[in-house]
């Protein structure tokens, strides 16, 4: 097998494409021939030694992938050789093969292409857990999605629309705003042209007829967090999903009192570990929604696995709309 190896986590440039022994699955594991692997923001952080999970060196990055089971280890009964699966294991995806815990593998129904499957679990699980479980979103409510043209943002738009909500999508360019409208957003705000806090708040106010959004989905953090929160509706829920912009914002807590609003943390990874039955039911619902055409990953582009460094550079330019997927 071949894989991109991280032997020194000082950044993307230190990754090397190497031939390695093909591993054999152990107890509770499967060997997967990787067909596609998506690039997520944690995949950048982990090779820079900035992610909360710090795997033992050396390791193969690539948190999310899809492929074909080639061998199963002892104790694995729900998967078999030849079966197609998607997996989110945290590492191992950027290569031709990997060994993964069978419990983390999602069997793929017929008609679920590897490129879509490799871009599915992280963004849809995060967004469903956020909107359905944590925000308790109801039909007819309004959702403001920040960073709406990214992976989790596009997933949040689709899930909110599937639940009967109205969606306002905020993104940094007119092209990204157009993408958001094409997948169901009812209104968009270009926050580059509404960069001043009052301008952004005014745009949100105008888009909600002065009421404000019932739910704010924020995977970005940074400078727009406070003006967004100041625009929230009475009894609104502000979902803290991540900090893709870098800075972790500080929000004045008196606003929660004045708006009767909630700040709600979203940590899907720990939810899946602590509440595996609820997570399994959620993933089954999402797979059904995919089959019904209610959700479908937005793929910015596919690139050969050998061009991983160029893919990282494209992601770093913040030009990606949806997901980048590497293919073998």
Secondary structure as GFF3:
##gff-version 3
##sequence-region A 1 328
A	DSSP	beta_strand	2	5	.	.	.	ID=ss1
A	DSSP	three_ten_helix	12	14	.	.	.	ID=ss2
A	DSSP	beta_strand	16	19	.	.	.	ID=ss3
A	DSSP	beta_strand	29	39	.	.	.	ID=ss4
A	DSSP	alpha_helix	41	47	.	.	.	ID=ss5
A	DSSP	beta_strand	64	72	.	.	.	ID=ss6
A	DSSP	beta_strand	84	88	.	.	.	ID=ss7
A	DSSP	beta_strand	97	101	.	.	.	ID=ss8
A	DSSP	three_ten_helix	102	104	.	.	.	ID=ss9
A	DSSP	beta_strand	105	107	.	.	.	ID=ss10
A	DSSP	alpha_helix	114	118	.	.	.	ID=ss11
A	DSSP	alpha_helix	121	128	.	.	.	ID=ss12
A	DSSP	pi_helix	129	134	.	.	.	ID=ss13
A	DSSP	beta_strand	142	145	.	.	.	ID=ss14
A	DSSP	alpha_helix	151	162	.	.	.	ID=ss15
A	DSSP	beta_strand	166	171	.	.	.	ID=ss16
A	DSSP	alpha_helix	174	182	.	.	.	ID=ss17
A	DSSP	beta_strand	187	190	.	.	.	ID=ss18
A	DSSP	alpha_helix	197	207	.	.	.	ID=ss19
A	DSSP	beta_strand	215	218	.	.	.	ID=ss20
A	DSSP	alpha_helix	224	230	.	.	.	ID=ss21
A	DSSP	beta_strand	237	240	.	.	.	ID=ss22
A	DSSP	alpha_helix	254	259	.	.	.	ID=ss23
A	DSSP	beta_strand	262	265	.	.	.	ID=ss24
A	DSSP	alpha_helix	268	274	.	.	.	ID=ss25
A	DSSP	alpha_helix	276	291	.	.	.	ID=ss26
A	DSSP	beta_strand	299	304	.	.	.	ID=ss27
A	DSSP	three_ten_helix	305	307	.	.	.	ID=ss28
A	DSSP	alpha_helix	308	316	.	.	.	ID=ss29
A	DSSP	beta_strand	323	327	.	.	.	ID=ss30
###
